[in-house]
Amino acid sequence: MSLHSQRRTLPSHVISLLRSVNAIRLFANIEYEVDELRRDITVCNLAKDKGILPNFCHDKLIVEPGLLVTKQGKPYTVRFDTLVENQQ
């Protein structure tokens, strides 16, 4: 197992690990937080440059973000304070 603590160099470290085992495919779950999305895009681009085929999948969501929108084209939101008021 390999532990890598440097966030900025993590994508290149992942590719190095894949190349060290002669991997030609990468499978991963999509992370939706901004920093993680940027990291995954970098990993994806580096993988393609090295001939590794990346495949990122939606994991624990019923509907992927941005797919279900209001008539105005905005994502549905649920206000936490409204939920709490309705439960009291």
PyMOL commands that set and color helices and strands:
alter all, ss='L'
color gray80, all
select helices_A, chain A and resi 10-20+34-49+80-87
alter helices_A, ss='H'
color red, helices_A
select strands_A, chain A and resi 25-29+53-57
alter strands_A, ss='S'
color yellow, strands_A
deselect
rebuild
show_as cartoon
